């Protein structure tokens, strides 16, 4: 086969298939309009960000533990590892506070409940 003919043929087939792939995508959900829908959307976003932040903090703590183990008594490296642990713990505290603030505001507006802290 001549590669000079195969490559343009593959590119053309791919370009022709793009609209079919686009039709297979799910539709975008409507923008939330009621208070509960807005609350549920906000709560979902906060929960995702909370989970990402907790996983990131765990990774930073694991990395700082590695720095402690490989420091071999070097004060500069142990100080760097302690700072990483402190920043990770601050991130965890901020994550919990952010989640609590969202729940508190939801309770004050009457659209959320304390059970949202768990989900």
N, CA, C and O atoms as CSV, one atom per row, in Angstrom:
chain,resi,resn,atom,element,x,y,z
A,1,UNK,N,N,0.842,-1.185,0.000
A,1,UNK,CA,C,0.000,0.000,0.000
A,1,UNK,C,C,0.876,1.233,0.000
A,1,UNK,O,O,1.974,1.252,0.557
A,2,UNK,N,N,0.371,2.230,-0.624
A,2,UNK,CA,C,1.079,3.499,-0.690
A,2,UNK,C,C,0.644,4.363,0.497
A,2,UNK,O,O,-0.529,4.720,0.613
A,3,UNK,N,N,1.606,4.702,1.390
A,3,UNK,CA,C,1.295,5.473,2.600
A,3,UNK,C,C,0.804,6.876,2.271
A,3,UNK,O,O,0.091,7.488,3.067
A,4,UNK,N,N,1.177,7.383,1.117
A,4,UNK,CA,C,0.736,8.727,0.734
A,4,UNK,C,C,-0.761,8.766,0.483
A,4,UNK,O,O,-1.365,9.837,0.538
A,5,UNK,N,N,-1.369,7.624,0.208
A,5,UNK,CA,C,-2.816,7.564,0.006
A,5,UNK,C,C,-3.547,7.117,1.273
A,5,UNK,O,O,-4.704,7.481,1.484
A,6,UNK,N,N,-2.882,6.339,2.104
A,6,UNK,CA,C,-3.534,5.797,3.296
A,6,UNK,C,C,-3.756,6.887,4.342
A,6,UNK,O,O,-4.846,6.990,4.906
A,7,UNK,N,N,-2.736,7.697,4.604
A,7,UNK,CA,C,-2.839,8.724,5.652
A,7,UNK,C,C,-3.920,9.747,5.338
A,7,UNK,O,O,-4.733,10.032,6.218
A,8,UNK,N,N,-3.980,10.322,4.129
A,8,UNK,CA,C,-5.096,11.243,3.863
A,8,UNK,C,C,-6.459,10.558,3.958
A,8,UNK,O,O,-7.440,11.187,4.354
A,9,UNK,N,N,-6.527,9.283,3.599
A,9,UNK,CA,C,-7.787,8.556,3.710
A,9,UNK,C,C,-8.222,8.398,5.163
A,9,UNK,O,O,-9.403,8.538,5.481
A,10,UNK,N,N,-7.262,8.107,6.044
A,10,UNK,CA,C,-7.577,8.001,7.461
A,10,UNK,C,C,-7.993,9.354,8.049
A,10,UNK,O,O,-8.914,9.424,8.863
A,11,UNK,N,N,-7.322,10.407,7.641
A,11,UNK,CA,C,-7.676,11.749,8.120
A,11,UNK,C,C,-9.084,12.107,7.660
A,11,UNK,O,O,-9.873,12.643,8.438
A,12,UNK,N,N,-9.404,11.815,6.397
A,12,UNK,CA,C,-10.735,12.112,5.872
A,12,UNK,C,C,-11.805,11.287,6.589
A,12,UNK,O,O,-12.872,11.811,6.905
A,13,UNK,N,N,-11.538,10.018,6.846
A,13,UNK,CA,C,-12.505,9.179,7.555
A,13,UNK,C,C,-12.729,9.694,8.974
A,13,UNK,O,O,-13.855,9.682,9.470
A,14,UNK,N,N,-11.663,10.143,9.622
A,14,UNK,CA,C,-11.789,10.682,10.976
A,14,UNK,C,C,-12.625,11.955,10.966
A,14,UNK,O,O,-13.499,12.133,11.815
A,15,UNK,N,N,-12.363,12.838,10.013
A,15,UNK,CA,C,-13.132,14.084,9.930
A,15,UNK,C,C,-14.604,13.820,9.642
A,15,UNK,O,O,-15.471,14.540,10.137
A,16,UNK,N,N,-14.891,12.802,8.854
A,16,UNK,CA,C,-16.284,12.473,8.570
A,16,UNK,C,C,-16.974,11.830,9.768
A,16,UNK,O,O,-18.197,11.913,9.885
A,17,UNK,N,N,-16.217,11.192,10.660
A,17,UNK,CA,C,-16.801,10.520,11.814
A,17,UNK,C,C,-17.022,11.466,12.988
A,17,UNK,O,O,-17.756,11.115,13.912
A,18,UNK,N,N,-16.420,12.643,12.988
A,18,UNK,CA,C,-16.541,13.567,14.121
A,18,UNK,C,C,-17.993,13.933,14.427
A,18,UNK,O,O,-18.370,13.918,15.599
A,19,UNK,N,N,-18.829,14.261,13.434
A,19,UNK,CA,C,-20.232,14.567,13.784
A,19,UNK,C,C,-20.957,13.386,14.431
A,19,UNK,O,O,-21.800,13.590,15.305
A,20,UNK,N,N,-20.646,12.160,14.018
A,20,UNK,CA,C,-21.282,11.003,14.630
A,20,UNK,C,C,-20.853,10.836,16.080
A,20,UNK,O,O,-21.661,10.455,16.928
A,21,UNK,N,N,-19.597,11.116,16.367
A,21,UNK,CA,C,-19.114,11.034,17.742
A,21,UNK,C,C,-19.784,12.114,18.586
A,21,UNK,O,O,-20.142,11.874,19.739
A,22,UNK,N,N,-19.950,13.294,18.015
A,22,UNK,CA,C,-20.606,14.383,18.740
A,22,UNK,C,C,-22.049,14.079,19.064
A,22,UNK,O,O,-22.540,14.488,20.116
A,23,UNK,N,N,-22.742,13.373,18.192
A,23,UNK,CA,C,-24.127,13.011,18.459
A,23,UNK,C,C,-24.251,11.969,19.551
A,23,UNK,O,O,-25.309,11.846,20.168
A,24,UNK,N,N,-23.198,11.222,19.801
A,24,UNK,CA,C,-23.241,10.184,20.819
A,24,UNK,C,C,-23.068,10.748,22.230
A,24,UNK,O,O,-23.282,10.026,23.203
A,25,UNK,N,N,-22.692,11.999,22.361
A,25,UNK,CA,C,-22.470,12.600,23.664
A,25,UNK,C,C,-23.804,12.888,24.347
A,25,UNK,O,O,-24.786,13.213,23.680
A,26,UNK,N,N,-23.843,12.769,25.676
A,26,UNK,CA,C,-25.092,13.086,26.385
A,26,UNK,C,C,-25.375,14.583,26.328
A,26,UNK,O,O,-24.472,15.395,26.125
A,27,UNK,N,N,-26.619,14.923,26.506
A,27,UNK,CA,C,-26.989,16.334,26.476
A,27,UNK,C,C,-26.535,17.013,27.761
A,27,UNK,O,O,-26.421,16.374,28.807
A,28,UNK,N,N,-26.283,18.293,27.671
A,28,UNK,CA,C,-25.862,19.077,28.822
A,28,UNK,C,C,-27.086,19.341,29.686
A,28,UNK,O,O,-28.113,19.779,29.167
A,29,UNK,N,N,-27.007,19.089,30.991
A,29,UNK,CA,C,-28.183,19.321,31.837
A,29,UNK,C,C,-28.544,20.804,31.886
A,29,UNK,O,O,-27.701,21.677,31.681
A,30,UNK,N,N,-29.791,21.053,32.157
A,30,UNK,CA,C,-30.266,22.432,32.224
A,30,UNK,C,C,-29.660,23.147,33.431
A,30,UNK,O,O,-29.279,22.520,34.420
A,31,UNK,N,N,-29.584,24.449,33.326
A,31,UNK,CA,C,-29.075,25.255,34.430
A,31,UNK,C,C,-30.084,25.191,35.569
A,31,UNK,O,O,-31.281,25.366,35.343
A,32,UNK,N,N,-29.613,24.941,36.797
A,32,UNK,CA,C,-30.565,24.839,37.919
A,32,UNK,C,C,-31.263,26.167,38.172
A,32,UNK,O,O,-30.638,27.227,38.138
A,33,UNK,N,N,-32.567,26.095,38.426
A,33,UNK,CA,C,-33.333,27.322,38.630
A,33,UNK,C,C,-33.971,27.406,40.012
A,33,UNK,O,O,-34.145,28.505,40.537
A,34,UNK,N,N,-34.321,26.282,40.607
A,34,UNK,CA,C,-34.929,26.337,41.936
A,34,UNK,C,C,-33.845,26.377,42.999
A,34,UNK,O,O,-32.682,26.063,42.745
A,35,UNK,N,N,-34.263,26.780,44.217
A,35,UNK,CA,C,-33.292,26.890,45.303
A,35,UNK,C,C,-32.650,25.543,45.621
A,35,UNK,O,O,-31.441,25.459,45.836
A,36,UNK,N,N,-33.464,24.492,45.647
A,36,UNK,CA,C,-32.930,23.171,45.971
A,36,UNK,C,C,-31.997,22.661,44.880
A,36,UNK,O,O,-31.003,22.000,45.180
A,37,UNK,N,N,-32.303,22.959,43.618
A,37,UNK,CA,C,-31.425,22.520,42.537
A,37,UNK,C,C,-30.091,23.256,42.602
A,37,UNK,O,O,-29.037,22.658,42.383
A,38,UNK,N,N,-30.136,24.541,42.899
A,38,UNK,CA,C,-28.899,25.315,43.047
A,38,UNK,C,C,-28.112,24.780,44.236
A,38,UNK,O,O,-26.894,24.621,44.160
A,39,UNK,N,N,-28.809,24.502,45.334
A,39,UNK,CA,C,-28.144,23.975,46.523
A,39,UNK,C,C,-27.497,22.628,46.225
A,39,UNK,O,O,-26.352,22.389,46.610
A,40,UNK,N,N,-28.227,21.746,45.538
A,40,UNK,CA,C,-27.680,20.430,45.221
A,40,UNK,C,C,-26.446,20.539,44.323
A,40,UNK,O,O,-25.473,19.807,44.503
A,41,UNK,N,N,-26.497,21.454,43.360
A,41,UNK,CA,C,-25.352,21.657,42.476
A,41,UNK,C,C,-24.155,22.192,43.256
A,41,UNK,O,O,-23.036,21.705,43.091
A,42,UNK,N,N,-24.386,23.181,44.097
A,42,UNK,CA,C,-23.305,23.749,44.911
A,42,UNK,C,C,-22.731,22.704,45.856
A,42,UNK,O,O,-21.516,22.616,46.031
A,43,UNK,N,N,-23.609,21.914,46.462
A,43,UNK,CA,C,-23.165,20.880,47.382
A,43,UNK,C,C,-22.344,19.812,46.654
A,43,UNK,O,O,-21.358,19.316,47.200
A,44,UNK,N,N,-22.734,19.458,45.442
A,44,UNK,CA,C,-21.976,18.486,44.657
A,44,UNK,C,C,-20.591,19.016,44.316
A,44,UNK,O,O,-19.605,18.285,44.410
A,45,UNK,N,N,-20.510,20.279,43.920
A,45,UNK,CA,C,-19.216,20.884,43.596
A,45,UNK,C,C,-18.317,20.916,44.825
A,45,UNK,O,O,-17.136,20.579,44.742
A,46,UNK,N,N,-18.869,21.321,45.960
A,46,UNK,CA,C,-18.081,21.388,47.195
A,46,UNK,C,C,-17.609,19.994,47.597
A,46,UNK,O,O,-16.475,19.833,48.051
A,47,UNK,N,N,-18.460,18.992,47.437
A,47,UNK,CA,C,-18.060,17.628,47.782
A,47,UNK,C,C,-16.916,17.133,46.903
A,47,UNK,O,O,-15.988,16.493,47.399
A,48,UNK,N,N,-16.971,17.421,45.606
A,48,UNK,CA,C,-15.882,17.031,44.713
A,48,UNK,C,C,-14.586,17.747,45.078
A,48,UNK,O,O,-13.530,17.121,45.164
A,49,UNK,N,N,-14.667,19.048,45.291
A,49,UNK,CA,C,-13.463,19.799,45.661
A,49,UNK,C,C,-12.912,19.327,47.001
A,49,UNK,O,O,-11.696,19.261,47.186
A,50,UNK,N,N,-13.802,18.998,47.936
A,50,UNK,CA,C,-13.386,18.488,49.235
A,50,UNK,C,C,-12.615,17.180,49.070
A,50,UNK,O,O,-11.551,17.002,49.662
A,51,UNK,N,N,-13.150,16.276,48.271
A,51,UNK,CA,C,-12.487,14.984,48.056
A,51,UNK,C,C,-11.133,15.161,47.380
A,51,UNK,O,O,-10.158,14.510,47.755
A,52,UNK,N,N,-11.072,16.043,46.385
A,52,UNK,CA,C,-9.800,16.296,45.692
A,52,UNK,C,C,-8.783,16.893,46.649
A,52,UNK,O,O,-7.611,16.517,46.623
A,53,UNK,N,N,-9.215,17.809,47.484
A,53,UNK,CA,C,-8.297,18.449,48.435
A,53,UNK,C,C,-7.800,17.465,49.477
A,53,UNK,O,O,-6.627,17.506,49.850
A,54,UNK,N,N,-8.658,16.588,49.952
A,54,UNK,CA,C,-8.246,15.593,50.941
A,54,UNK,C,C,-7.242,14.610,50.329
A,54,UNK,O,O,-6.246,14.261,50.964
A,55,UNK,N,N,-7.502,14.169,49.107
A,55,UNK,CA,C,-6.561,13.259,48.439
A,55,UNK,C,C,-5.230,13.958,48.200
A,55,UNK,O,O,-4.170,13.367,48.408
A,56,UNK,N,N,-5.279,15.224,47.762
A,56,UNK,CA,C,-4.047,15.985,47.561
A,56,UNK,C,C,-3.263,16.161,48.848
A,56,UNK,O,O,-2.037,16.050,48.853
A,57,UNK,N,N,-3.963,16.434,49.937
A,57,UNK,CA,C,-3.281,16.585,51.229
A,57,UNK,C,C,-2.644,15.269,51.658
A,57,UNK,O,O,-1.543,15.265,52.209
A,58,UNK,N,N,-3.323,14.159,51.413
A,58,UNK,CA,C,-2.747,12.856,51.758
A,58,UNK,C,C,-1.487,12.587,50.942
A,58,UNK,O,O,-0.513,12.043,51.461
A,59,UNK,N,N,-1.506,12.964,49.674
A,59,UNK,CA,C,-0.316,12.785,48.832
A,59,UNK,C,C,0.838,13.660,49.313
A,59,UNK,O,O,1.989,13.223,49.321
A,60,UNK,N,N,0.534,14.886,49.711
A,60,UNK,CA,C,1.590,15.779,50.214
A,60,UNK,C,C,2.160,15.234,51.520
A,60,UNK,O,O,3.370,15.302,51.739
A,61,UNK,N,N,1.313,14.699,52.382
A,61,UNK,CA,C,1.802,14.123,53.636
A,61,UNK,C,C,2.679,12.906,53.352
A,61,UNK,O,O,3.706,12.722,54.005
A,62,UNK,N,N,2.291,12.079,52.393
A,62,UNK,CA,C,3.117,10.921,52.038
A,62,UNK,C,C,4.462,11.375,51.467
A,62,UNK,O,O,5.498,10.782,51.770
A,63,UNK,N,N,4.446,12.420,50.647
A,63,UNK,CA,C,5.691,12.943,50.091
A,63,UNK,C,C,6.580,13.525,51.191
A,63,UNK,O,O,7.798,13.348,51.171
A,64,UNK,N,N,5.972,14.214,52.141
A,64,UNK,CA,C,6.771,14.779,53.226
A,64,UNK,C,C,7.336,13.672,54.123
A,64,UNK,O,O,8.427,13.824,54.675
A,65,UNK,N,N,6.607,12.565,54.274
A,65,UNK,CA,C,7.150,11.427,55.009
A,65,UNK,C,C,8.367,10.862,54.290
A,65,UNK,O,O,9.347,10.475,54.927
A,66,UNK,N,N,8.303,10.815,52.964
A,66,UNK,CA,C,9.456,10.385,52.180
A,66,UNK,C,C,10.633,11.342,52.388
A,66,UNK,O,O,11.777,10.904,52.512
A,67,UNK,N,N,10.352,12.643,52.427
A,67,UNK,CA,C,11.421,13.614,52.669
A,67,UNK,C,C,12.040,13.423,54.056
A,67,UNK,O,O,13.256,13.534,54.216
A,68,UNK,N,N,11.208,13.138,55.050
A,68,UNK,CA,C,11.732,12.867,56.396
A,68,UNK,C,C,12.655,11.650,56.392
A,68,UNK,O,O,13.728,11.666,56.995
A,69,UNK,N,N,12.218,10.599,55.703
A,69,UNK,CA,C,13.009,9.367,55.701
A,69,UNK,C,C,14.334,9.523,54.970
A,69,UNK,O,O,15.325,8.887,55.329
A,70,UNK,N,N,14.351,10.365,53.952
A,70,UNK,CA,C,15.575,10.535,53.167
A,70,UNK,C,C,16.395,11.733,53.623
A,70,UNK,O,O,17.423,12.035,53.017
A,71,UNK,N,N,15.970,12.417,54.665
A,71,UNK,CA,C,16.685,13.612,55.110
A,71,UNK,C,C,18.026,13.271,55.750
A,71,UNK,O,O,18.972,14.053,55.652
A,72,UNK,N,N,18.118,12.153,56.382
A,72,UNK,CA,C,19.358,11.706,57.041
A,72,UNK,C,C,19.886,12.746,58.022
A,72,UNK,O,O,21.094,12.965,58.114
A,73,UNK,N,N,18.984,13.380,58.748
A,73,UNK,CA,C,19.394,14.336,59.774
A,73,UNK,C,C,19.700,15.727,59.262
A,73,UNK,O,O,20.092,16.588,60.050
A,74,UNK,N,N,19.534,15.984,57.962
A,74,UNK,CA,C,19.792,17.312,57.406
A,74,UNK,C,C,18.693,18.266,57.883
A,74,UNK,O,O,17.522,18.049,57.572
A,75,UNK,N,N,19.048,19.326,58.637
A,75,UNK,CA,C,18.021,20.222,59.187
A,75,UNK,C,C,17.196,20.930,58.108
A,75,UNK,O,O,16.012,21.203,58.306
A,76,UNK,N,N,17.812,21.219,56.993
A,76,UNK,CA,C,17.088,21.920,55.924
A,76,UNK,C,C,15.996,21.027,55.336
A,76,UNK,O,O,14.879,21.485,55.094
A,77,UNK,N,N,16.320,19.750,55.108
A,77,UNK,CA,C,15.331,18.830,54.534
A,77,UNK,C,C,14.220,18.500,55.530
A,77,UNK,O,O,13.057,18.389,55.142
A,78,UNK,N,N,14.565,18.343,56.801
A,78,UNK,CA,C,13.520,18.062,57.782
A,78,UNK,C,C,12.609,19.267,57.980
A,78,UNK,O,O,11.408,19.113,58.200
A,79,UNK,N,N,13.183,20.467,57.902
A,79,UNK,CA,C,12.367,21.676,57.994
A,79,UNK,C,C,11.412,21.767,56.803
A,79,UNK,O,O,10.250,22.144,56.956
A,80,UNK,N,N,11.910,21.420,55.622
A,80,UNK,CA,C,11.075,21.436,54.419
A,80,UNK,C,C,9.923,20.425,54.560
A,80,UNK,O,O,8.785,20.714,54.191
A,81,UNK,N,N,10.234,19.243,55.095
A,81,UNK,CA,C,9.202,18.212,55.276
A,81,UNK,C,C,8.169,18.657,56.305
A,81,UNK,O,O,6.972,18.444,56.114
A,82,UNK,N,N,8.624,19.275,57.396
A,82,UNK,CA,C,7.675,19.777,58.413
A,82,UNK,C,C,6.759,20.843,57.819
A,82,UNK,O,O,5.561,20.864,58.102
A,83,UNK,N,N,7.320,21.724,56.998
A,83,UNK,CA,C,6.496,22.762,56.366
A,83,UNK,C,C,5.451,22.144,55.450
A,83,UNK,O,O,4.309,22.602,55.428
A,84,UNK,N,N,5.820,21.101,54.685
A,84,UNK,CA,C,4.851,20.437,53.816
A,84,UNK,C,C,3.711,19.829,54.639
A,84,UNK,O,O,2.544,19.930,54.260
A,85,UNK,N,N,4.053,19.205,55.756
A,85,UNK,CA,C,3.017,18.617,56.606
A,85,UNK,C,C,2.109,19.710,57.168
A,85,UNK,O,O,0.890,19.547,57.216
A,86,UNK,N,N,2.702,20.815,57.587
A,86,UNK,CA,C,1.901,21.915,58.122
A,86,UNK,C,C,0.955,22.467,57.057
A,86,UNK,O,O,-0.212,22.732,57.346
A,87,UNK,N,N,1.448,22.643,55.827
A,87,UNK,CA,C,0.596,23.157,54.756
A,87,UNK,C,C,-0.513,22.165,54.409
A,87,UNK,O,O,-1.634,22.573,54.106
A,88,UNK,N,N,-0.214,20.881,54.449
A,88,UNK,CA,C,-1.242,19.873,54.170
A,88,UNK,C,C,-2.320,19.890,55.243
A,88,UNK,O,O,-3.506,19.782,54.931
A,89,UNK,N,N,-1.921,20.022,56.498
A,89,UNK,CA,C,-2.905,20.077,57.579
A,89,UNK,C,C,-3.742,21.353,57.498
A,89,UNK,O,O,-4.941,21.326,57.779
A,90,UNK,N,N,-3.122,22.463,57.119
A,90,UNK,CA,C,-3.881,23.704,56.916
A,90,UNK,C,C,-4.892,23.516,55.789
A,90,UNK,O,O,-6.019,24.002,55.884
A,91,UNK,N,N,-4.503,22.818,54.724
A,91,UNK,CA,C,-5.427,22.562,53.614
A,91,UNK,C,C,-6.608,21.718,54.064
A,91,UNK,O,O,-7.738,21.955,53.637
A,92,UNK,N,N,-6.359,20.733,54.924
A,92,UNK,CA,C,-7.447,19.889,55.431
A,92,UNK,C,C,-8.407,20.720,56.285
A,92,UNK,O,O,-9.624,20.575,56.175
A,93,UNK,N,N,-7.859,21.585,57.133
A,93,UNK,CA,C,-8.704,22.443,57.971
A,93,UNK,C,C,-9.538,23.376,57.104
A,93,UNK,O,O,-10.729,23.562,57.357
A,94,UNK,N,N,-8.919,23.964,56.084
A,94,UNK,CA,C,-9.654,24.863,55.178
A,94,UNK,C,C,-10.751,24.092,54.446
A,94,UNK,O,O,-11.845,24.619,54.247
A,95,UNK,N,N,-10.474,22.856,54.046
A,95,UNK,CA,C,-11.485,22.045,53.358
A,95,UNK,C,C,-12.685,21.795,54.262
A,95,UNK,O,O,-13.829,21.929,53.829
A,96,UNK,N,N,-12.425,21.430,55.520
A,96,UNK,CA,C,-13.540,21.199,56.446
A,96,UNK,C,C,-14.309,22.483,56.726
A,96,UNK,O,O,-15.537,22.463,56.818
A,97,UNK,N,N,-13.594,23.604,56.863
A,97,UNK,CA,C,-14.278,24.878,57.097
A,97,UNK,C,C,-15.131,25.278,55.898
A,97,UNK,O,O,-16.248,25.766,56.070
A,98,UNK,N,N,-14.621,25.077,54.697
A,98,UNK,CA,C,-15.390,25.423,53.503
A,98,UNK,C,C,-16.663,24.594,53.423
A,98,UNK,O,O,-17.732,25.110,53.100
A,99,UNK,N,N,-16.540,23.321,53.716
A,99,UNK,CA,C,-17.727,22.455,53.698
A,99,UNK,C,C,-18.714,22.878,54.779
A,99,UNK,O,O,-19.923,22.896,54.546
A,100,UNK,N,N,-18.211,23.215,55.945
A,100,UNK,CA,C,-19.087,23.641,57.033
A,100,UNK,C,C,-19.774,24.968,56.718
A,100,UNK,O,O,-20.945,25.152,57.051
A,101,UNK,N,N,-19.063,25.884,56.087
A,101,UNK,CA,C,-19.659,27.177,55.738
A,101,UNK,C,C,-20.791,26.993,54.737
A,101,UNK,O,O,-21.839,27.627,54.861
A,102,UNK,N,N,-20.586,26.129,53.749
A,102,UNK,CA,C,-21.646,25.889,52.762
A,102,UNK,C,C,-22.879,25.297,53.439
A,102,UNK,O,O,-24.004,25.690,53.133
A,103,UNK,N,N,-22.669,24.353,54.358
A,103,UNK,CA,C,-23.802,23.751,55.064
A,103,UNK,C,C,-24.483,24.781,55.963
A,103,UNK,O,O,-25.711,24.816,56.042
A,104,UNK,N,N,-23.705,25.611,56.633
A,104,UNK,CA,C,-24.267,26.643,57.508
A,104,UNK,C,C,-25.114,27.635,56.712
A,104,UNK,O,O,-26.214,27.993,57.133
A,105,UNK,N,N,-24.609,28.072,55.577
A,105,UNK,CA,C,-25.383,29.002,54.741
A,105,UNK,C,C,-26.647,28.318,54.226
A,105,UNK,O,O,-27.712,28.933,54.181
A,106,UNK,N,N,-26.531,27.053,53.838
A,106,UNK,CA,C,-27.720,26.320,53.390
A,106,UNK,C,C,-28.759,26.194,54.474
A,106,UNK,O,O,-29.955,26.300,54.205
A,107,UNK,N,N,-28.320,25.967,55.704
A,107,UNK,CA,C,-29.261,25.890,56.821
A,107,UNK,C,C,-29.926,27.231,57.076
A,107,UNK,O,O,-31.125,27.291,57.350
A,108,UNK,N,N,-29.157,28.306,56.986
A,108,UNK,CA,C,-29.737,29.635,57.214
A,108,UNK,C,C,-30.731,30.000,56.117
A,108,UNK,O,O,-31.714,30.693,56.382
A,109,UNK,N,N,-30.491,29.545,54.897
A,109,UNK,CA,C,-31.410,29.835,53.799
A,109,UNK,C,C,-32.560,28.835,53.730
A,109,UNK,O,O,-33.526,29.041,52.996
A,110,UNK,N,N,-32.451,27.759,54.493
A,110,UNK,CA,C,-33.526,26.779,54.517
A,110,UNK,C,C,-33.512,25.790,53.369
A,110,UNK,O,O,-34.536,25.164,53.099
A,111,UNK,N,N,-32.388,25.625,52.683
A,111,UNK,CA,C,-32.337,24.690,51.562
A,111,UNK,C,C,-31.440,23.494,51.835
A,111,UNK,O,O,-31.417,22.553,51.042
A,112,UNK,N,N,-30.712,23.509,52.921
A,112,UNK,CA,C,-29.798,22.410,53.222
A,112,UNK,C,C,-30.064,21.861,54.604
A,112,UNK,O,O,-30.924,22.351,55.335
A,113,UNK,N,N,-29.316,20.842,54.946
A,113,UNK,CA,C,-29.433,20.275,56.277
A,113,UNK,C,C,-28.068,19.789,56.731
A,113,UNK,O,O,-27.126,19.723,55.941
A,114,UNK,N,N,-27.970,19.455,57.993
A,114,UNK,CA,C,-26.707,18.997,58.564
A,114,UNK,C,C,-26.270,17.684,57.921
A,114,UNK,O,O,-25.071,17.409,57.870
A,115,UNK,N,N,-27.190,16.873,57.433
A,115,UNK,CA,C,-26.835,15.608,56.800
A,115,UNK,C,C,-25.973,15.829,55.563
A,115,UNK,O,O,-25.283,14.908,55.125
A,116,UNK,N,N,-25.999,17.046,54.985
A,116,UNK,CA,C,-25.181,17.334,53.808
A,116,UNK,C,C,-23.689,17.326,54.139
A,116,UNK,O,O,-22.856,17.210,53.240
A,117,UNK,N,N,-23.353,17.446,55.400
A,117,UNK,CA,C,-21.945,17.349,55.782
A,117,UNK,C,C,-21.400,15.957,55.521
A,117,UNK,O,O,-20.206,15.788,55.273
A,118,UNK,N,N,-22.266,14.967,55.574
A,118,UNK,CA,C,-21.833,13.584,55.426
A,118,UNK,C,C,-21.755,13.145,53.978
A,118,UNK,O,O,-21.070,12.165,53.684
A,119,UNK,N,N,-22.419,13.819,53.068
A,119,UNK,CA,C,-22.475,13.378,51.669
A,119,UNK,C,C,-21.755,14.312,50.763
A,119,UNK,O,O,-21.708,14.085,49.554
